[in-house]
Amino acid sequence: MGKAIFAAALSLVLAGLGHVFLGLWRGLWFAMPSILLLYLYWTGQWEYADVVFLSLGIFAAFDAFSFAQRGYGVV
């Protein structure tokens, strides 16, 4: 249970980190858009980048938690 919660917490920091912590390289599919969204938010190029970043992080956290608990995720 502790590993699953830690993976979910990492995914809330940056989507995909929880997957990489669990040894799943598909987490990079979450991390790359997250990095792009952070860039767009910090430079002010897209007003809603923070909302999409948070939504992606919550989805990635749920997926990482599900994978750690059940052996398969949502995706």
C-alpha positions as CSV (number, residue, x, y, z in Angstrom):
1,M,0.0,0.0,0.0
2,G,2.8,2.4,0.8
3,K,4.4,1.9,-2.6
4,A,1.1,2.7,-4.3
5,I,0.6,5.9,-2.3
6,F,4.2,7.0,-3.0
7,A,3.7,6.4,-6.7
8,A,0.5,8.4,-6.7
9,A,2.2,11.3,-4.8
10,L,5.0,11.3,-7.3
11,S,2.5,11.5,-10.2
12,L,0.9,14.5,-8.5
13,V,4.2,16.3,-8.5
14,L,4.9,15.5,-12.2
15,A,2.6,13.2,-14.1
16,G,4.5,10.1,-15.1
17,L,7.0,10.0,-12.2
18,G,5.0,7.5,-10.3
19,H,5.1,5.2,-13.3
20,V,8.8,5.5,-13.7
21,F,9.2,4.8,-10.0
22,L,7.2,1.6,-10.5
23,G,9.5,0.6,-13.5
24,L,7.0,1.5,-16.2
25,W,8.5,3.5,-19.0
26,R,5.0,4.3,-20.3
27,G,5.1,7.0,-17.6
28,L,7.1,9.1,-20.1
29,W,3.9,9.4,-22.2
30,F,2.5,11.3,-19.2
31,A,5.7,13.2,-18.4
32,M,6.4,14.7,-21.8
33,P,3.0,16.6,-22.1
34,S,3.4,17.6,-18.4
35,I,6.7,19.3,-19.1
36,L,5.2,21.0,-22.2
37,L,2.2,22.2,-20.1
38,L,4.5,23.6,-17.4
39,Y,6.5,25.5,-20.1
40,L,3.3,26.9,-21.6
41,Y,2.1,28.0,-18.1
42,W,5.4,29.6,-17.0
43,T,5.8,31.5,-20.2
44,G,2.1,32.6,-20.2
45,Q,1.4,31.3,-23.6
46,W,-1.7,29.3,-22.6
47,E,-4.1,30.5,-19.9
48,Y,-5.5,27.0,-19.0
49,A,-2.3,25.0,-19.0
50,D,-2.4,24.8,-15.2
51,V,-5.8,23.2,-15.3
52,V,-4.8,20.6,-17.9
53,F,-1.6,20.0,-16.0
54,L,-3.5,19.3,-12.8
55,S,-6.0,17.1,-14.6
56,L,-3.3,15.1,-16.2
57,G,-1.5,14.7,-12.9
58,I,-4.7,13.4,-11.1
59,F,-5.3,10.9,-13.9
60,A,-1.7,9.7,-13.8
61,A,-1.8,9.4,-10.0
62,F,-4.9,7.3,-10.2
63,D,-3.3,5.1,-13.0
64,A,-0.1,4.7,-11.0
65,F,-2.0,3.8,-7.8
66,S,-4.1,1.3,-9.7
67,F,-1.1,-0.3,-11.3
68,A,0.7,-0.7,-8.0
69,Q,-2.3,-2.2,-6.3
70,R,-3.8,-4.4,-9.1
71,G,-1.0,-5.0,-11.5
72,Y,-2.7,-3.1,-14.3
73,G,-3.7,0.5,-14.6
74,V,-6.5,2.5,-16.2
75,V,-4.7,3.0,-19.5
